[in-house]
Amino acid sequence: MQLPEPAAPRSLEELQRQFARRLVQSHPDTSYLSRAPERLLAIPVIEVEFNADGSVRNLVVLRRPSTGSEATTLAVDAIRRAGPFGSVARLPKPWKIVEAFLFDDDLRFKPRTLDLE
């Protein structure tokens, strides 16, 4: 799914929210917005580093879940497909965010950032 070019975020917090929303928008069949279930299948945590144009420069898996190992691969693939995420050139460096992916038993994800809104 091709999404329109995102606006340039004005802060790292805005980048985090825009990143999370864009992930869900670009993966409507494999994500969810409802409340996360009490028991999650997997929670991979990924650090995302951006280039100035908002494209992904580097991904580092900070936490691999002990169950649902395919969830990490799905999260990394979702990030790569959802970009770019808006120019970060005017933001202070480092251009990095960390996102936890809340996977349910059906291997659908919700970025934790959206669970906090």
Backbone hydrogen bonds, N-H to C=O, Kabsch-Sander energy under -0.5 kcal/mol:
donor,donor_aa,acceptor,acceptor_aa,energy
3,L,1,M,-0.6
15,L,11,S,-2.2
16,Q,12,L,-2.2
17,R,13,E,-2.1
18,Q,14,E,-2.9
19,F,15,L,-2.8
20,A,16,Q,-2.2
21,R,17,R,-2.6
22,R,18,Q,-2.4
23,L,19,F,-2.0
24,V,20,A,-1.7
25,Q,21,R,-2.6
26,S,22,R,-2.2
27,H,23,L,-0.6
27,H,24,V,-0.9
30,T,27,H,-0.9
32,Y,109,F,-1.9
40,L,38,E,-0.6
41,L,103,F,-2.0
42,A,103,F,-1.0
45,V,63,R,-1.7
46,I,99,E,-2.8
47,E,60,V,-3.1
48,V,97,I,-3.1
49,E,58,N,-2.9
50,F,95,W,-2.9
51,N,55,S,-2.8
54,G,51,N,-2.1
57,R,49,E,-3.1
58,N,49,E,-1.7
60,V,47,E,-2.4
62,L,45,V,-2.5
62,L,60,V,-0.8
63,R,45,V,-1.7
71,A,68,G,-2.5
72,T,69,S,-1.0
73,T,69,S,-0.8
74,L,70,E,-2.3
75,A,71,A,-2.5
76,V,72,T,-2.4
77,D,73,T,-2.5
78,A,74,L,-2.2
79,I,75,A,-2.1
80,R,76,V,-2.2
81,R,77,D,-2.1
82,A,78,A,-1.7
83,G,79,I,-1.1
85,F,54,G,-2.2
88,V,52,A,-2.0
89,A,52,A,-1.2
91,L,88,V,-2.2
96,K,94,P,-1.6
97,I,48,V,-2.1
99,E,46,I,-2.7
101,F,44,P,-2.7
102,L,100,A,-0.6
102,L,110,K,-2.8
103,F,42,A,-2.6
103,F,101,F,-0.9
104,D,108,R,-2.5
107,L,104,D,-1.9
109,F,30,T,-2.3
110,K,102,L,-0.7
112,R,100,A,-3.0
114,L,111,P,-1.5
115,D,111,P,-0.8
115,D,112,R,-0.8
116,L,112,R,-1.0
116,L,113,T,-0.7
117,E,114,L,-0.5
